[in-house]
């Protein structure tokens, strides 16, 4: 009986420690971060590459993502949830930055 209690106690301590390292806010499984959330979709007009604000041909665009040589790789758009979505120039979602709210 003592051995069983010690094993269970060790198991629950391990779970508690693991939960400290898992942050749901930055997880891709969080609905706010999901590519299936309409706010994060490239089909949302705000995120579309056809939106003039996201166009590489717009010299006044302020949301471009560039490499170290100054080549435009894509653009970023912040969703209402606070998640910043990163798209390539073709509108494919290539990453995100979780909300800092």
Backbone atoms as SQL, in Angstrom:
CREATE TABLE atoms (id INTEGER PRIMARY KEY, chain TEXT, resi INTEGER, resn TEXT, atom TEXT, x REAL, y REAL, z REAL);
INSERT INTO atoms VALUES
  (1, 'A', 1, 'UNK', 'N', 0.831, -1.200, 0.000),
  (2, 'A', 1, 'UNK', 'CA', 0.000, 0.000, 0.000),
  (3, 'A', 1, 'UNK', 'C', 0.868, 1.254, 0.000),
  (4, 'A', 2, 'UNK', 'N', 1.946, 1.228, 0.825),
  (5, 'A', 2, 'UNK', 'CA', 2.835, 2.396, 0.877),
  (6, 'A', 2, 'UNK', 'C', 3.498, 2.632, -0.471),
  (7, 'A', 3, 'UNK', 'N', 3.882, 1.548, -1.128),
  (8, 'A', 3, 'UNK', 'CA', 4.538, 1.675, -2.420),
  (9, 'A', 3, 'UNK', 'C', 3.592, 2.302, -3.438),
  (10, 'A', 4, 'UNK', 'N', 2.346, 1.898, -3.419),
  (11, 'A', 4, 'UNK', 'CA', 1.352, 2.446, -4.341),
  (12, 'A', 4, 'UNK', 'C', 1.150, 3.941, -4.095),
  (13, 'A', 5, 'UNK', 'N', 1.086, 4.347, -2.823),
  (14, 'A', 5, 'UNK', 'CA', 0.910, 5.764, -2.492),
  (15, 'A', 5, 'UNK', 'C', 2.113, 6.591, -2.923),
  (16, 'A', 6, 'UNK', 'N', 3.300, 6.049, -2.750),
  (17, 'A', 6, 'UNK', 'CA', 4.519, 6.760, -3.144),
  (18, 'A', 6, 'UNK', 'C', 4.563, 6.916, -4.666),
  (19, 'A', 7, 'UNK', 'N', 4.177, 5.874, -5.384),
  (20, 'A', 7, 'UNK', 'CA', 4.168, 5.942, -6.846),
  (21, 'A', 7, 'UNK', 'C', 3.160, 6.974, -7.325),
  (22, 'A', 8, 'UNK', 'N', 1.962, 6.964, -6.746),
  (23, 'A', 8, 'UNK', 'CA', 0.946, 7.942, -7.128),
  (24, 'A', 8, 'UNK', 'C', 1.379, 9.365, -6.791),
  (25, 'A', 9, 'UNK', 'N', 1.986, 9.553, -5.643),
  (26, 'A', 9, 'UNK', 'CA', 2.465, 10.872, -5.254),
  (27, 'A', 9, 'UNK', 'C', 3.538, 11.363, -6.231),
  (28, 'A', 10, 'UNK', 'N', 4.437, 10.489, -6.614),
  (29, 'A', 10, 'UNK', 'CA', 5.473, 10.844, -7.587),
  (30, 'A', 10, 'UNK', 'C', 4.880, 11.187, -8.939),
  (31, 'A', 11, 'UNK', 'N', 3.856, 10.430, -9.332),
  (32, 'A', 11, 'UNK', 'CA', 3.182, 10.692, -10.606),
  (33, 'A', 11, 'UNK', 'C', 2.525, 12.065, -10.614),
  (34, 'A', 12, 'UNK', 'N', 1.803, 12.405, -9.553),
  (35, 'A', 12, 'UNK', 'CA', 1.132, 13.700, -9.484),
  (36, 'A', 12, 'UNK', 'C', 2.128, 14.859, -9.385),
  (37, 'A', 13, 'UNK', 'N', 3.240, 14.644, -8.730),
  (38, 'A', 13, 'UNK', 'CA', 4.276, 15.689, -8.671),
  (39, 'A', 13, 'UNK', 'C', 4.868, 15.927, -10.064),
  (40, 'A', 14, 'UNK', 'N', 5.067, 14.845, -10.817),
  (41, 'A', 14, 'UNK', 'CA', 5.613, 14.972, -12.170),
  (42, 'A', 14, 'UNK', 'C', 4.640, 15.728, -13.069),
  (43, 'A', 15, 'UNK', 'N', 3.345, 15.454, -12.929),
  (44, 'A', 15, 'UNK', 'CA', 2.342, 16.165, -13.725),
  (45, 'A', 15, 'UNK', 'C', 2.335, 17.645, -13.366),
  (46, 'A', 16, 'UNK', 'N', 2.414, 17.947, -12.087),
  (47, 'A', 16, 'UNK', 'CA', 2.416, 19.351, -11.663),
  (48, 'A', 16, 'UNK', 'C', 3.621, 20.086, -12.229),
  (49, 'A', 17, 'UNK', 'N', 4.779, 19.434, -12.249),
  (50, 'A', 17, 'UNK', 'CA', 5.969, 20.067, -12.803),
  (51, 'A', 17, 'UNK', 'C', 5.839, 20.241, -14.312),
  (52, 'A', 18, 'UNK', 'N', 5.271, 19.260, -15.003),
  (53, 'A', 18, 'UNK', 'CA', 5.112, 19.357, -16.456),
  (54, 'A', 18, 'UNK', 'C', 4.180, 20.495, -16.820),
  (55, 'A', 19, 'UNK', 'N', 3.157, 20.726, -16.026),
  (56, 'A', 19, 'UNK', 'CA', 2.211, 21.790, -16.332),
  (57, 'A', 19, 'UNK', 'C', 2.857, 23.165, -16.215),
  (58, 'A', 20, 'UNK', 'N', 3.901, 23.283, -15.447),
  (59, 'A', 20, 'UNK', 'CA', 4.596, 24.559, -15.335),
  (60, 'A', 20, 'UNK', 'C', 5.249, 24.938, -16.659),
  (61, 'A', 21, 'UNK', 'N', 5.633, 23.954, -17.448),
  (62, 'A', 21, 'UNK', 'CA', 6.345, 24.202, -18.692),
  (63, 'A', 21, 'UNK', 'C', 5.421, 24.291, -19.898),
  (64, 'A', 22, 'UNK', 'N', 4.178, 23.867, -19.746),
  (65, 'A', 22, 'UNK', 'CA', 3.218, 23.922, -20.842),
  (66, 'A', 22, 'UNK', 'C', 2.394, 25.190, -20.686),
  (67, 'A', 23, 'UNK', 'N', 2.515, 26.081, -21.644),
  (68, 'A', 23, 'UNK', 'CA', 1.768, 27.330, -21.605),
  (69, 'A', 23, 'UNK', 'C', 0.735, 27.298, -22.724),
  (70, 'A', 24, 'UNK', 'N', -0.520, 27.165, -22.361),
  (71, 'A', 24, 'UNK', 'CA', -1.589, 27.070, -23.356),
  (72, 'A', 24, 'UNK', 'C', -1.694, 28.350, -24.176),
  (73, 'A', 25, 'UNK', 'N', -1.271, 29.481, -23.631),
  (74, 'A', 25, 'UNK', 'CA', -1.370, 30.741, -24.361),
  (75, 'A', 25, 'UNK', 'C', -0.537, 30.749, -25.635),
  (76, 'A', 26, 'UNK', 'N', 0.574, 30.015, -25.649),
  (77, 'A', 26, 'UNK', 'CA', 1.426, 30.003, -26.833),
  (78, 'A', 26, 'UNK', 'C', 1.260, 28.736, -27.671),
  (79, 'A', 27, 'UNK', 'N', 0.359, 27.867, -27.258),
  (80, 'A', 27, 'UNK', 'CA', 0.152, 26.599, -27.955),
  (81, 'A', 27, 'UNK', 'C', -0.599, 26.788, -29.271),
  (82, 'A', 28, 'UNK', 'N', -0.205, 26.054, -30.327),
  (83, 'A', 28, 'UNK', 'CA', -0.960, 26.117, -31.581),
  (84, 'A', 28, 'UNK', 'C', -2.358, 25.504, -31.437),
  (85, 'A', 29, 'UNK', 'N', -2.596, 24.777, -30.336),
  (86, 'A', 29, 'UNK', 'CA', -3.909, 24.178, -30.099),
  (87, 'A', 29, 'UNK', 'C', -4.861, 25.145, -29.397),
  (88, 'A', 30, 'UNK', 'N', -4.349, 26.291, -28.978),
  (89, 'A', 30, 'UNK', 'CA', -5.203, 27.330, -28.409),
  (90, 'A', 30, 'UNK', 'C', -6.043, 27.892, -29.555),
  (91, 'A', 31, 'UNK', 'N', -7.374, 27.954, -29.397),
  (92, 'A', 31, 'UNK', 'CA', -8.210, 28.461, -30.502),
  (93, 'A', 31, 'UNK', 'C', -7.814, 29.857, -30.993),
  (94, 'A', 32, 'UNK', 'N', -7.280, 30.700, -30.115),
  (95, 'A', 32, 'UNK', 'CA', -6.862, 32.034, -30.550),
  (96, 'A', 32, 'UNK', 'C', -5.687, 31.976, -31.520),
  (97, 'A', 33, 'UNK', 'N', -4.858, 30.924, -31.413),
  (98, 'A', 33, 'UNK', 'CA', -3.672, 30.792, -32.257),
  (99, 'A', 33, 'UNK', 'C', -3.908, 29.910, -33.484),
  (100, 'A', 34, 'UNK', 'N', -5.020, 29.218, -33.515),
  (101, 'A', 34, 'UNK', 'CA', -5.279, 28.221, -34.549),
  (102, 'A', 34, 'UNK', 'C', -5.428, 28.846, -35.931),
  (103, 'A', 35, 'UNK', 'N', -4.898, 28.147, -36.921),
  (104, 'A', 35, 'UNK', 'CA', -5.058, 28.594, -38.304),
  (105, 'A', 35, 'UNK', 'C', -6.497, 28.442, -38.773),
  (106, 'A', 36, 'UNK', 'N', -7.304, 27.688, -38.020),
  (107, 'A', 36, 'UNK', 'CA', -8.706, 27.493, -38.382),
  (108, 'A', 36, 'UNK', 'C', -9.616, 28.566, -37.780),
  (109, 'A', 37, 'UNK', 'N', -9.046, 29.438, -36.962),
  (110, 'A', 37, 'UNK', 'CA', -9.793, 30.573, -36.428),
  (111, 'A', 37, 'UNK', 'C', -9.966, 31.570, -37.576),
  (112, 'A', 38, 'UNK', 'N', -11.195, 32.015, -37.858),
  (113, 'A', 38, 'UNK', 'CA', -11.404, 32.940, -38.996),
  (114, 'A', 38, 'UNK', 'C', -10.560, 34.222, -38.914),
  (115, 'A', 39, 'UNK', 'N', -10.239, 34.672, -37.702),
  (116, 'A', 39, 'UNK', 'CA', -9.406, 35.868, -37.567),
  (117, 'A', 39, 'UNK', 'C', -7.978, 35.633, -38.047),
  (118, 'A', 40, 'UNK', 'N', -7.555, 34.360, -38.105),
  (119, 'A', 40, 'UNK', 'CA', -6.189, 34.024, -38.507),
  (120, 'A', 40, 'UNK', 'C', -6.105, 33.506, -39.944),
  (121, 'A', 41, 'UNK', 'N', -7.221, 33.394, -40.602),
  (122, 'A', 41, 'UNK', 'CA', -7.279, 32.797, -41.931),
  (123, 'A', 41, 'UNK', 'C', -6.827, 33.777, -43.020),
  (124, 'A', 42, 'UNK', 'N', -6.101, 33.265, -44.030),
  (125, 'A', 42, 'UNK', 'CA', -5.746, 34.127, -45.154),
  (126, 'A', 42, 'UNK', 'C', -6.965, 34.511, -45.993),
  (127, 'A', 43, 'UNK', 'N', -8.096, 33.851, -45.764),
  (128, 'A', 43, 'UNK', 'CA', -9.326, 34.183, -46.493),
  (129, 'A', 43, 'UNK', 'C', -10.062, 35.356, -45.852),
  (130, 'A', 44, 'UNK', 'N', -9.606, 35.765, -44.672),
  (131, 'A', 44, 'UNK', 'CA', -10.156, 36.954, -44.036),
  (132, 'A', 44, 'UNK', 'C', -9.621, 38.153, -44.813),
  (133, 'A', 45, 'UNK', 'N', -10.481, 39.063, -45.259),
  (134, 'A', 45, 'UNK', 'CA', -10.002, 40.195, -46.077),
  (135, 'A', 45, 'UNK', 'C', -8.884, 41.009, -45.418),
  (136, 'A', 46, 'UNK', 'N', -8.883, 41.080, -44.104),
  (137, 'A', 46, 'UNK', 'CA', -7.830, 41.832, -43.416),
  (138, 'A', 46, 'UNK', 'C', -6.469, 41.155, -43.589),
  (139, 'A', 47, 'UNK', 'N', -6.472, 39.811, -43.750),
  (140, 'A', 47, 'UNK', 'CA', -5.228, 39.048, -43.863),
  (141, 'A', 47, 'UNK', 'C', -4.832, 38.735, -45.298),
  (142, 'A', 48, 'UNK', 'N', -5.680, 39.050, -46.237),
  (143, 'A', 48, 'UNK', 'CA', -5.478, 38.673, -47.627),
  (144, 'A', 48, 'UNK', 'C', -4.278, 39.376, -48.259),
  (145, 'A', 49, 'UNK', 'N', -3.539, 38.659, -49.117),
  (146, 'A', 49, 'UNK', 'CA', -2.448, 39.319, -49.841),
  (147, 'A', 49, 'UNK', 'C', -2.971, 40.335, -50.856),
  (148, 'A', 50, 'UNK', 'N', -4.272, 40.277, -51.153),
  (149, 'A', 50, 'UNK', 'CA', -4.873, 41.232, -52.086),
  (150, 'A', 50, 'UNK', 'C', -5.310, 42.516, -51.388),
  (151, 'A', 51, 'UNK', 'N', -5.216, 42.529, -50.077),
  (152, 'A', 51, 'UNK', 'CA', -5.492, 43.755, -49.320),
  (153, 'A', 51, 'UNK', 'C', -4.334, 44.714, -49.603),
  (154, 'A', 52, 'UNK', 'N', -4.608, 45.943, -50.045),
  (155, 'A', 52, 'UNK', 'CA', -3.521, 46.878, -50.378),
  (156, 'A', 52, 'UNK', 'C', -2.547, 47.115, -49.222),
  (157, 'A', 53, 'UNK', 'N', -3.023, 47.002, -47.988),
  (158, 'A', 53, 'UNK', 'CA', -2.125, 47.197, -46.844),
  (159, 'A', 53, 'UNK', 'C', -1.082, 46.087, -46.735),
  (160, 'A', 54, 'UNK', 'N', -1.368, 44.923, -47.320),
  (161, 'A', 54, 'UNK', 'CA', -0.462, 43.778, -47.236),
  (162, 'A', 54, 'UNK', 'C', 0.361, 43.573, -48.500),
  (163, 'A', 55, 'UNK', 'N', 0.133, 44.374, -49.504),
  (164, 'A', 55, 'UNK', 'CA', 0.776, 44.186, -50.797),
  (165, 'A', 55, 'UNK', 'C', 2.254, 44.579, -50.772),
  (166, 'A', 56, 'UNK', 'N', 3.101, 43.742, -51.386),
  (167, 'A', 56, 'UNK', 'CA', 4.512, 44.112, -51.495),
  (168, 'A', 56, 'UNK', 'C', 4.738, 45.289, -52.440),
  (169, 'A', 57, 'UNK', 'N', 3.719, 45.610, -53.230),
  (170, 'A', 57, 'UNK', 'CA', 3.834, 46.713, -54.187),
  (171, 'A', 57, 'UNK', 'C', 3.381, 48.052, -53.595),
  (172, 'A', 58, 'UNK', 'N', 2.914, 48.018, -52.361),
  (173, 'A', 58, 'UNK', 'CA', 2.492, 49.246, -51.682),
  (174, 'A', 58, 'UNK', 'C', 3.703, 49.836, -50.966),
  (175, 'A', 59, 'UNK', 'N', 4.233, 50.950, -51.425),
  (176, 'A', 59, 'UNK', 'CA', 5.430, 51.523, -50.783),
  (177, 'A', 59, 'UNK', 'C', 5.142, 52.066, -49.382),
  (178, 'A', 60, 'UNK', 'N', 3.870, 52.273, -49.053),
  (179, 'A', 60, 'UNK', 'CA', 3.514, 52.798, -47.736),
  (180, 'A', 60, 'UNK', 'C', 3.111, 51.709, -46.747),
  (181, 'A', 61, 'UNK', 'N', 3.264, 50.456, -47.136),
  (182, 'A', 61, 'UNK', 'CA', 2.911, 49.346, -46.255),
  (183, 'A', 61, 'UNK', 'C', 3.843, 49.326, -45.044),
  (184, 'A', 62, 'UNK', 'N', 3.266, 49.203, -43.860),
  (185, 'A', 62, 'UNK', 'CA', 4.073, 49.244, -42.631),
  (186, 'A', 62, 'UNK', 'C', 4.152, 47.890, -41.941),
  (187, 'A', 63, 'UNK', 'N', 3.563, 46.843, -42.532),
  (188, 'A', 63, 'UNK', 'CA', 3.538, 45.553, -41.855),
  (189, 'A', 63, 'UNK', 'C', 4.388, 44.492, -42.549),
  (190, 'A', 64, 'UNK', 'N', 5.327, 44.908, -43.355),
  (191, 'A', 64, 'UNK', 'CA', 6.186, 43.961, -44.061),
  (192, 'A', 64, 'UNK', 'C', 7.171, 43.274, -43.138),
  (193, 'A', 65, 'UNK', 'N', 7.518, 42.041, -43.506),
  (194, 'A', 65, 'UNK', 'CA', 8.539, 41.260, -42.803),
  (195, 'A', 65, 'UNK', 'C', 9.697, 41.101, -43.775),
  (196, 'A', 66, 'UNK', 'N', 10.891, 41.484, -43.338),
  (197, 'A', 66, 'UNK', 'CA', 12.057, 41.521, -44.223),
  (198, 'A', 66, 'UNK', 'C', 13.194, 40.670, -43.666),
  (199, 'A', 67, 'UNK', 'N', 14.042, 40.169, -44.551),
  (200, 'A', 67, 'UNK', 'CA', 15.242, 39.472, -44.104),
  (201, 'A', 67, 'UNK', 'C', 16.360, 40.482, -43.876),
  (202, 'A', 68, 'UNK', 'N', 17.543, 40.002, -43.523),
  (203, 'A', 68, 'UNK', 'CA', 18.665, 40.897, -43.207),
  (204, 'A', 68, 'UNK', 'C', 19.174, 41.673, -44.418),
  (205, 'A', 69, 'UNK', 'N', 18.837, 41.229, -45.601),
  (206, 'A', 69, 'UNK', 'CA', 19.284, 41.912, -46.820),
  (207, 'A', 69, 'UNK', 'C', 18.248, 42.901, -47.342),
  (208, 'A', 70, 'UNK', 'N', 17.118, 43.013, -46.656),
  (209, 'A', 70, 'UNK', 'CA', 16.089, 43.950, -47.068),
  (210, 'A', 70, 'UNK', 'C', 15.066, 43.383, -48.027),
  (211, 'A', 71, 'UNK', 'N', 15.122, 42.068, -48.266),
  (212, 'A', 71, 'UNK', 'CA', 14.140, 41.427, -49.145),
  (213, 'A', 71, 'UNK', 'C', 12.855, 41.176, -48.363),
  (214, 'A', 72, 'UNK', 'N', 11.733, 41.555, -48.950),
  (215, 'A', 72, 'UNK', 'CA', 10.449, 41.355, -48.274),
  (216, 'A', 72, 'UNK', 'C', 10.051, 39.888, -48.361),
  (217, 'A', 73, 'UNK', 'N', 9.860, 39.272, -47.197),
  (218, 'A', 73, 'UNK', 'CA', 9.489, 37.862, -47.135),
  (219, 'A', 73, 'UNK', 'C', 7.987, 37.675, -46.996),
  (220, 'A', 74, 'UNK', 'N', 7.303, 38.669, -46.447),
  (221, 'A', 74, 'UNK', 'CA', 5.871, 38.551, -46.225),
  (222, 'A', 74, 'UNK', 'C', 5.362, 39.735, -45.428),
  (223, 'A', 75, 'UNK', 'N', 4.327, 39.495, -44.668),
  (224, 'A', 75, 'UNK', 'CA', 3.708, 40.562, -43.881),
  (225, 'A', 75, 'UNK', 'C', 3.094, 39.970, -42.623),
  (226, 'A', 76, 'UNK', 'N', 2.810, 40.834, -41.664),
  (227, 'A', 76, 'UNK', 'CA', 2.177, 40.394, -40.428),
  (228, 'A', 76, 'UNK', 'C', 0.931, 41.229, -40.177),
  (229, 'A', 77, 'UNK', 'N', -0.079, 40.574, -39.601),
  (230, 'A', 77, 'UNK', 'CA', -1.351, 41.216, -39.307),
  (231, 'A', 77, 'UNK', 'C', -1.769, 40.796, -37.904),
  (232, 'A', 78, 'UNK', 'N', -2.160, 41.752, -37.080),
  (233, 'A', 78, 'UNK', 'CA', -2.609, 41.426, -35.730),
  (234, 'A', 78, 'UNK', 'C', -4.116, 41.178, -35.737),
  (235, 'A', 79, 'UNK', 'N', -4.515, 40.031, -35.177),
  (236, 'A', 79, 'UNK', 'CA', -5.929, 39.667, -35.058),
  (237, 'A', 79, 'UNK', 'C', -6.548, 40.408, -33.877),
  (238, 'A', 80, 'UNK', 'N', -7.878, 40.514, -33.834),
  (239, 'A', 80, 'UNK', 'CA', -8.538, 41.167, -32.697),
  (240, 'A', 80, 'UNK', 'C', -8.198, 40.521, -31.349),
  (241, 'A', 81, 'UNK', 'N', -7.856, 39.244, -31.359),
  (242, 'A', 81, 'UNK', 'CA', -7.502, 38.542, -30.119),
  (243, 'A', 81, 'UNK', 'C', -6.118, 38.922, -29.611),
  (244, 'A', 82, 'UNK', 'N', -5.339, 39.637, -30.434),
  (245, 'A', 82, 'UNK', 'CA', -3.995, 40.039, -30.042),
  (246, 'A', 82, 'UNK', 'C', -2.912, 39.179, -30.662),
  (247, 'A', 83, 'UNK', 'N', -3.290, 38.066, -31.297),
  (248, 'A', 83, 'UNK', 'CA', -2.320, 37.195, -31.959),
  (249, 'A', 83, 'UNK', 'C', -1.811, 37.898, -33.211),
  (250, 'A', 84, 'UNK', 'N', -0.500, 37.891, -33.413),
  (251, 'A', 84, 'UNK', 'CA', 0.082, 38.451, -34.627),
  (252, 'A', 84, 'UNK', 'C', 0.353, 37.307, -35.590),
  (253, 'A', 85, 'UNK', 'N', -0.319, 37.323, -36.735),
  (254, 'A', 85, 'UNK', 'CA', -0.163, 36.294, -37.751),
  (255, 'A', 85, 'UNK', 'C', 0.877, 36.742, -38.764),
  (256, 'A', 86, 'UNK', 'N', 1.737, 35.809, -39.154),
  (257, 'A', 86, 'UNK', 'CA', 2.782, 36.090, -40.136),
  (258, 'A', 86, 'UNK', 'C', 2.451, 35.299, -41.398),
  (259, 'A', 87, 'UNK', 'N', 2.373, 36.010, -42.522),
  (260, 'A', 87, 'UNK', 'CA', 2.049, 35.410, -43.814),
  (261, 'A', 87, 'UNK', 'C', 3.198, 35.646, -44.778),
  (262, 'A', 88, 'UNK', 'N', 3.380, 34.709, -45.736),
  (263, 'A', 88, 'UNK', 'CA', 4.340, 34.988, -46.801),
  (264, 'A', 88, 'UNK', 'C', 3.661, 35.902, -47.820),
  (265, 'A', 89, 'UNK', 'N', 4.382, 36.327, -48.839),
  (266, 'A', 89, 'UNK', 'CA', 3.826, 37.267, -49.810),
  (267, 'A', 89, 'UNK', 'C', 2.648, 36.702, -50.606),
  (268, 'A', 90, 'UNK', 'N', 2.495, 35.366, -50.590),
  (269, 'A', 90, 'UNK', 'CA', 1.383, 34.730, -51.292),
  (270, 'A', 90, 'UNK', 'C', 0.152, 34.556, -50.400),
  (271, 'A', 91, 'UNK', 'N', 0.253, 34.946, -49.139),
  (272, 'A', 91, 'UNK', 'CA', -0.883, 34.830, -48.239),
  (273, 'A', 91, 'UNK', 'C', -0.927, 33.546, -47.441),
  (274, 'A', 92, 'UNK', 'N', 0.116, 32.725, -47.494),
  (275, 'A', 92, 'UNK', 'CA', 0.156, 31.500, -46.697),
  (276, 'A', 92, 'UNK', 'C', 0.602, 31.834, -45.283),
  (277, 'A', 93, 'UNK', 'N', -0.152, 31.389, -44.298),
  (278, 'A', 93, 'UNK', 'CA', 0.208, 31.652, -42.901),
  (279, 'A', 93, 'UNK', 'C', 1.407, 30.786, -42.540),
  (280, 'A', 94, 'UNK', 'N', 2.504, 31.416, -42.188),
  (281, 'A', 94, 'UNK', 'CA', 3.738, 30.688, -41.908),
  (282, 'A', 94, 'UNK', 'C', 4.111, 30.716, -40.436),
  (283, 'A', 95, 'UNK', 'N', 3.381, 31.480, -39.636),
  (284, 'A', 95, 'UNK', 'CA', 3.666, 31.515, -38.210),
  (285, 'A', 95, 'UNK', 'C', 2.775, 32.487, -37.484),
  (286, 'A', 96, 'UNK', 'N', 2.989, 32.565, -36.179),
  (287, 'A', 96, 'UNK', 'CA', 2.220, 33.488, -35.353),
  (288, 'A', 96, 'UNK', 'C', 3.015, 33.832, -34.112),
  (289, 'A', 97, 'UNK', 'N', 2.647, 34.933, -33.508),
  (290, 'A', 97, 'UNK', 'CA', 3.187, 35.338, -32.210),
  (291, 'A', 97, 'UNK', 'C', 1.981, 35.409, -31.279),
  (292, 'A', 98, 'UNK', 'N', 1.982, 34.636, -30.183),
  (293, 'A', 98, 'UNK', 'CA', 0.831, 34.637, -29.279),
  (294, 'A', 98, 'UNK', 'C', 0.544, 36.022, -28.713),
  (295, 'A', 99, 'UNK', 'N', -0.681, 36.202, -28.297),
  (296, 'A', 99, 'UNK', 'CA', -1.101, 37.461, -27.689),
  (297, 'A', 99, 'UNK', 'C', -0.314, 37.732, -26.423),
  (298, 'A', 100, 'UNK', 'N', -0.007, 38.978, -26.184),
  (299, 'A', 100, 'UNK', 'CA', 0.723, 39.352, -24.947),
  (300, 'A', 100, 'UNK', 'C', -0.211, 40.062, -23.987),
  (301, 'A', 101, 'UNK', 'N', -1.505, 39.919, -24.207),
  (302, 'A', 101, 'UNK', 'CA', -2.496, 40.556, -23.343),
  (303, 'A', 101, 'UNK', 'C', -2.686, 39.808, -22.075);
